[in-house]
Amino acid sequence: MANVTDNTAAGRYEMIEADQVAYADYRLEGGRLIIDHVFTPPPLRGAGTAGRLMQGVAADVRARGLKITPLCGYAAAWIRRHPETVDLLA
């Protein structure tokens, strides 16, 4: 699995690939992780980077007993494409 870290000070999950940082901005409200935006640097787009990032986010959210509210269109689409994560939706 990709090395995804929770940068709580910045309010985002981060993953470094090819010396570039992909990230998912979030807000934590109660037991919900609200994902506002997922960003992948242009050189990494189309290589599955954002998907690996979301896989790490979902694993951490599950381990912490939280739910996800995806405001970001990409995050919402990723969850819909991965039925094993639908139970994480708030």
C-alpha positions in Angstrom: 0.0 0.0 0.0 1.1 3.6 -0.6 2.7 5.5 2.2 -0.1 8.0 3.0 0.4 10.3 6.0 -2.1 12.4 7.9 -0.7 15.9 8.1 -3.0 17.2 10.8 -1.4 20.6 11.0 -2.2 21.2 7.3 -5.5 19.4 7.4 -4.6 17.0 4.6 -3.5 13.5 3.9 -0.3 13.4 1.8 1.5 10.9 -0.3 4.9 11.5 -2.0 5.6 9.9 -5.4 8.5 10.8 -7.7 9.4 13.7 -5.4 5.9 15.2 -5.9 3.2 15.5 -3.2 -0.4 14.4 -3.9 -2.9 15.4 -1.2 -6.5 15.3 0.0 -7.6 18.4 1.9 -10.1 17.6 4.7 -11.9 18.9 7.7 -12.8 16.7 10.7 -16.3 17.4 12.1 -17.4 15.0 14.8 -16.9 11.5 13.4 -16.8 12.7 9.8 -13.8 13.4 7.6 -15.1 15.9 5.0 -12.9 15.7 1.9 -12.9 19.1 0.2 -10.3 18.5 -2.5 -8.0 15.8 -3.9 -4.9 17.1 -5.8 -2.4 15.3 -7.9 0.5 17.1 -9.4 0.3 17.3 -13.3 3.3 15.0 -13.9 1.6 12.2 -11.9 -1.9 12.4 -13.3 -3.2 9.4 -15.1 -0.8 7.1 -13.2 -3.2 6.0 -10.4 -1.6 8.3 -7.8 -4.9 9.8 -6.6 -6.4 6.3 -6.3 -3.5 5.1 -4.2 -3.9 8.2 -2.0 -7.6 7.6 -1.6 -7.0 3.9 -0.7 -4.7 5.1 2.1 -7.2 7.7 3.3 -10.0 5.1 3.3 -7.8 2.6 5.3 -7.0 5.3 7.9 -10.6 6.4 8.2 -11.7 2.8 8.7 -9.0 2.2 11.3 -10.0 5.3 13.2 -13.8 4.4 13.1 -14.7 7.5 11.1 -16.9 8.2 8.2 -16.3 10.1 5.0 -18.3 12.9 3.4 -16.7 13.5 0.0 -17.4 17.1 -1.3 -14.7 16.6 -3.9 -16.0 15.0 -7.1 -13.0 12.8 -7.5 -13.3 11.5 -3.9 -17.0 10.8 -4.3 -16.4 9.0 -7.7 -13.5 6.9 -6.2 -15.7 5.7 -3.4 -18.5 4.8 -5.9 -16.0 2.8 -7.9 -14.8 0.9 -4.8 -17.9 -0.8 -3.3 -15.7 -2.1 -0.4 -15.5 1.5 0.8 -19.2 2.5 0.5 -19.8 1.7 4.1 -17.5 4.6 5.0 -19.9 7.2 3.6 -21.5 9.5 6.1 
